[in-house]
């Protein structure tokens, strides 16, 4: 009998090494997360969400600044370090809402919901739940207006770092104020990424699991925002010096890509951890629950697009 070929021996050794690696505590979970990250194409999803955010949220902010009173937006932009006097869209004339017109406003909102729909598709795919029917279109509108609300809230939280009890600060930053700003930032975005996915998938994912996803996402977005406060001004100044206004666009898209990547990766990791068959998954599932998809509608196209609640079972086609 001939000896095994070189490739066969290499395959056997690889399988043996994989079996030994799986015996390491947590190895199965790590492998599952890596597999899910690869399958869900994080880069493509993140870039799609970043581009949609760039073309969706900004028009909504412009629309809001066309309202007769936009001082809240102005104060929020000031808190984020944006000089309102240098941004044209905060100089809108109070009567410009008439110029824009109701039709144009509705078209702006309809176009901006592309981000909501992209987020919905992302969560449906990652959490393996049923896509909600088109009768839930109002959820897209709420989501697209909720994101600017989060930005405004962050703008009001930004000046908290100046608070101090003892009067002792470092470069205008008080230790207590910094802690309050970090806590406020976490609460804003943890709440945001608990509520928004809930709107987009409804009760198919338990609220406790949504809260876990929101908390994990909020932690990493807080890290991103704190890091942005430290490093972004220098990066933006250098990029603007070399590329002018185009450099601002590059930086904005890159920053939105990292923001979107956090949202996507956190959703994948939380789902992987909950579905893990090992110790982590066994501990999490009784405490946060698991996704439970609504029954899929498999009937005609009319029902798929104009269904009422997404729960109704398909009509029987048998005589």
Secondary structure, 3 states (H helix, E strand, C coil): CCCCCHHHHHHHHHHHHHHHHHCCCCHHHHHHHHHHHHHCCHHHHHHHHHHHHHHHHHHHHHHHHCCCCCHHHHHHHHHCCCCHHHCHHHHCCCCHHHHHHHHHHHHHHHHHHHHHHHHHHHHHHHHCCCCCCHHHHHHHHHHHHHHHHHHHHHHHHHHHHHCCCCCCCECCECHHHHHHHHHHHHHHHHHHHHHHHHHHHHHHCCHHHHHHHHHHHHHHHHHHHHHHHHHHHHHHHHHHHHHCHHHHHHHHHHHHHHHHHHHHHHHHHHHHHHHCCCHHHHHHHHHHCCCCCCCCCCCCHHHHHHCCCCCCCCCCCCC
